[in-house]
Amino acid sequence: MTTLTAPAPPTAPDQPSALRSAALTAAIGYAAIFVLAIFANFLAVGSVLHPGDAAATADALAEGERTFRLGTAAFLVIFVVDVVLAWALHVLFRGVHHDLSLLAAWCRLTYTVFLGVSLVFLDAALRLVDPVAAQDDELVLLALQAFDTTWVVGLAAFGVHLALLGRLMRLGGGPRWLAIGLPVAGAAYVADTLARLLLTDYQAVADLALAVVATPSVVFEMSLAIWLQRRPRRRPDPSGRRPGRAAAGAAGGVPHRLRLGGLRPGARHRAAARRDARGADRAAACGCCRGRVHRAGLHAAAAR
């Protein structure tokens, strides 16, 4: 005998406190990643890599092993924080467009997986460096280059994440310059990945590529973190009505979502909110039917 179960109730709209917590979590995560990435990439790991010179790379790694290990640990922290950040951004933007928000989260998680895998090559480079026994400098260089390539391939998915984030900012009513700048930063990541894979002499343009990627990334991602941290705590009702009318709609069982952090629901959500608010106002104006006739579209017939 087959047992039928009732369908799950629809998910309730995110509460303002949940959206504020998600925005604050995302802001803190971005700030932490910004500091850790500068240390790990440029001061710890990047400083020992000398493309085309295996001996110099192995010697630099042996001399700066402690700093290199700290950089590896910093990358590990970034790996964990990125998972939390993907969740926080999804919670923040799913009220704007659930499917796009979910896709953006998956793209960031895809990048995070590549980052986690690339850390294996950093550990391999450390194991290959042995000042006492004979070591193969070429293998040390190869391990560090494998780390760099794996991470950069993942950054292509991160670039798509930024482009989707910019689209969500535009749909959600965020700052227009951020909605434009985030896709620009994402396109720079994708272009850099393609350049590394397609150009036979990428090192000739490596400095230029670094400037093209780093400039929009630092400017717009840090601006996003500041905007998330300093967003207003409450925005007007998306229907544009006074609090009393919004409360009347909520009392009539109307799903309602406040704009928070500069975000607003999509066009369909706003139109539904306006229709429900108008229905609640008409119901409040007539006490005889308590809105039942109005919601059925029979107000004129009831009046006659």
C-alpha positions in Angstrom: 0.0 0.0 0.0 1.4 3.3 -1.1 1.4 6.1 1.5 1.0 9.6 0.2 2.7 12.4 2.0 1.6 16.0 1.9 3.9 18.4 -0.1 6.3 20.5 1.9 5.1 24.0 2.6 6.6 26.8 0.6 9.8 28.4 2.0 9.1 31.5 4.0 10.7 34.7 2.8 14.1 35.5 4.4 13.7 37.5 7.5 15.5 40.9 7.6 17.8 39.7 10.4 18.9 36.7 8.2 19.7 39.0 5.3 21.6 41.3 7.5 23.6 38.4 9.0 24.3 37.0 5.5 25.5 40.4 4.3 27.8 40.9 7.3 29.2 37.4 6.9 29.9 38.1 3.3 31.6 41.4 4.1 33.8 39.8 6.8 34.7 36.9 4.5 35.7 39.2 1.7 37.9 41.3 4.0 39.6 38.1 5.4 40.2 36.7 1.9 41.6 40.0 0.7 44.3 40.1 3.5 45.1 36.4 3.3 45.3 36.3 -0.5 47.9 39.1 -0.6 50.1 37.4 1.9 49.7 33.9 0.5 50.0 34.7 -3.2 52.4 37.5 -3.4 54.6 37.2 -0.2 54.7 33.5 0.5 54.1 31.3 -2.6 54.6 33.7 -5.4 57.9 35.0 -4.1 59.6 31.6 -4.5 58.4 30.8 -8.0 60.9 31.7 -10.7 59.5 30.5 -14.1 62.2 29.0 -16.3 64.8 28.7 -13.4 64.3 25.5 -11.5 67.4 25.8 -9.4 66.5 29.3 -8.2 63.0 28.2 -7.4 64.2 25.2 -5.3 66.7 27.4 -3.5 64.1 30.1 -2.7 61.7 27.5 -1.4 64.4 25.9 0.8 65.3 29.3 2.3 61.8 30.5 2.8 60.2 27.2 3.8 58.5 28.6 7.0 56.9 31.5 5.1 55.9 29.1 2.3 54.2 26.9 4.9 52.3 29.9 6.4 51.2 30.8 2.9 49.9 27.3 2.3 48.0 27.5 5.6 46.6 30.9 4.5 45.3 29.3 1.2 43.7 26.6 3.3 41.8 29.2 5.3 40.8 31.0 2.1 39.5 27.6 0.9 37.2 27.3 3.9 36.1 30.9 3.9 35.1 30.8 0.3 32.6 28.0 1.0 31.0 30.1 3.7 31.1 33.1 1.4 29.3 31.2 -1.4 26.5 30.3 1.1 26.2 33.9 2.4 25.9 35.4 -1.0 23.3 32.9 -2.0 21.2 33.7 1.0 21.5 37.4 0.3 20.6 37.2 -3.4 18.2 34.3 -3.7 15.3 36.7 -3.0 16.3 38.6 -6.2 16.6 35.6 -8.5 16.9 32.1 -6.9 18.2 30.3 -10.0 20.9 32.9 -10.8 21.9 33.1 -7.2 22.2 29.3 -7.0 24.3 29.2 -10.2 26.6 31.9 -8.9 27.1 29.9 -5.7 27.9 26.8 -7.7 30.4 28.7 -9.8 32.2 29.9 -6.7 32.2 26.5 -5.1 33.7 25.1 -8.4 36.5 27.6 -8.1 36.9 26.6 -4.4 37.3 23.0 -5.3 40.1 23.8 -7.8 41.8 25.9 -5.1 41.6 23.0 -2.6 43.1 20.6 -5.2 45.9 23.0 -6.0 47.1 22.9 -2.4 48.2 19.3 -2.9 50.9 20.5 -5.3 52.2 23.0 -2.7 52.6 20.1 -0.3 54.3 18.1 -3.1 56.8 20.9 -3.7 57.7 21.0 0.0 58.2 17.2 0.1 60.5 17.4 -3.0 62.8 20.0 -1.4 65.5 18.3 0.6 68.7 20.2 1.3 70.6 17.1 2.4 69.6 14.5 -0.1 69.8 15.0 -3.9 66.7 16.8 -5.1 65.2 17.2 -8.5 64.8 21.0 -9.0 62.8 20.5 -12.1 60.2 18.5 -10.2 60.0 21.3 -7.6 59.3 23.8 -10.3 56.8 21.5 -12.0 54.9 21.1 -8.7 54.6 24.9 -8.2 53.6 25.4 -11.8 50.9 22.7 -11.5 49.6 24.6 -8.4 49.5 27.9 -10.4 47.7 26.3 -13.4 45.1 24.5 -11.3 44.3 27.6 -9.4 44.1 29.7 -12.5 41.7 27.3 -14.2 39.5 27.5 -11.2 39.6 31.3 -11.4 37.7 31.1 -14.7 34.7 29.7 -12.8 35.3 32.5 -10.3 35.1 35.0 -13.1 31.7 33.6 -14.1 30.6 33.9 -10.5 31.5 37.6 -10.5 29.6 38.2 -13.8 26.5 36.5 -12.3 26.9 38.5 -9.1 26.9 41.7 -11.2 23.7 40.6 -12.9 22.1 39.9 -9.5 23.2 43.4 -8.3 21.5 44.9 -11.3 18.3 43.0 -10.8 18.3 43.7 -7.1 18.7 47.4 -7.4 22.3 47.6 -6.1 24.8 50.3 -7.1 24.9 50.5 -10.9 28.7 50.9 -10.9 29.1 47.7 -8.9 26.7 45.9 -11.3 28.9 46.9 -14.2 32.3 46.6 -12.4 31.9 43.0 -11.1 31.4 41.5 -14.6 34.4 43.5 -15.8 36.5 41.9 -13.1 35.1 38.5 -13.9 35.9 38.9 -17.6 39.5 39.8 -16.7 39.8 36.5 -14.7 38.4 34.5 -17.7 40.7 36.3 -20.2 43.8 35.7 -18.0 43.0 32.0 -17.8 42.6 31.7 -21.6 45.8 33.7 -22.1 47.7 31.3 -19.9 46.4 28.3 -21.8 46.7 29.6 -25.3 49.8 31.8 -25.4 53.1 30.0 -25.9 55.0 32.8 -24.2 52.7 34.0 -21.5 55.6 35.2 -19.3 56.2 38.0 -21.8 52.8 39.6 -20.9 52.5 38.2 -17.3 53.1 41.6 -15.6 50.5 43.3 -17.9 48.0 40.5 -17.3 48.5 40.8 -13.5 47.7 44.5 -13.6 44.6 43.9 -15.8 43.3 41.2 -13.4 44.3 42.7 -10.1 43.1 46.3 -10.6 39.3 45.6 -11.2 39.3 42.7 -8.8 40.7 44.7 -5.9 38.6 47.8 -6.6 35.2 46.2 -7.2 35.4 43.2 -4.8 36.6 45.4 -2.0 33.9 47.9 -2.8 31.4 45.1 -2.7 32.6 44.1 0.8 32.4 47.8 2.0 28.9 48.1 0.5 27.7 44.9 2.2 29.1 46.1 5.5 27.6 49.6 5.3 24.3 48.8 3.7 21.2 50.4 5.3 19.5 48.1 7.7 16.0 48.7 6.3 14.5 49.8 3.0 10.9 50.8 2.1 8.4 48.3 1.2 8.8 47.2 -2.5 5.2 48.1 -3.2 6.0 51.7 -2.3 3.2 51.9 0.2 3.2 53.3 3.7 4.0 50.9 6.6 0.3 50.7 7.6 -0.7 49.3 4.3 2.2 46.9 4.2 1.2 45.7 7.6 -2.4 45.2 6.4 -1.1 43.1 3.5 1.0 41.0 5.9 -2.0 40.5 8.2 -4.0 39.2 5.2 -1.4 36.5 4.6 0.4 38.3 1.8 4.0 37.1 1.3 6.0 40.2 1.9 9.8 41.0 1.6 11.5 44.2 2.6 14.4 45.5 0.6 17.6 45.1 2.6 21.1 46.1 1.8 20.1 47.8 -1.4 18.4 44.7 -2.8 14.9 44.5 -4.0 12.9 41.6 -5.4 12.5 41.1 -9.1 9.8 42.6 -11.2 7.4 39.7 -10.7 7.8 39.9 -6.9 7.1 43.7 -7.0 4.0 43.3 -9.1 2.7 40.6 -6.9 3.3 42.7 -3.8 1.5 45.6 -5.3 -1.5 43.5 -6.3 -1.7 41.9 -2.8 -1.4 45.3 -1.1 -4.2 46.7 -3.2 -6.4 43.6 -2.4 -5.6 44.1 1.3 -6.6 47.7 1.2 -10.0 46.9 -0.5 -10.6 44.2 2.1 -9.9 46.6 4.9 -12.4 49.2 3.4 -15.3 46.7 3.5 -16.1 44.8 6.7 -19.1 42.9 5.5 -17.2 40.3 3.5 -13.7 40.6 5.0 -12.2 40.6 1.6 -13.5 37.2 0.4 -15.7 38.7 -2.3 -13.0 41.2 -3.3 -10.4 38.6 -3.8 -12.8 36.6 -6.0 -13.2 39.7 -8.2 -16.9 40.1 -7.4 -16.9 43.4 -5.7 -19.2 45.1 -8.3 -21.7 42.3 -8.1 -21.8 42.4 -4.3 -22.4 46.1 -4.4 -25.4 45.7 -6.7 
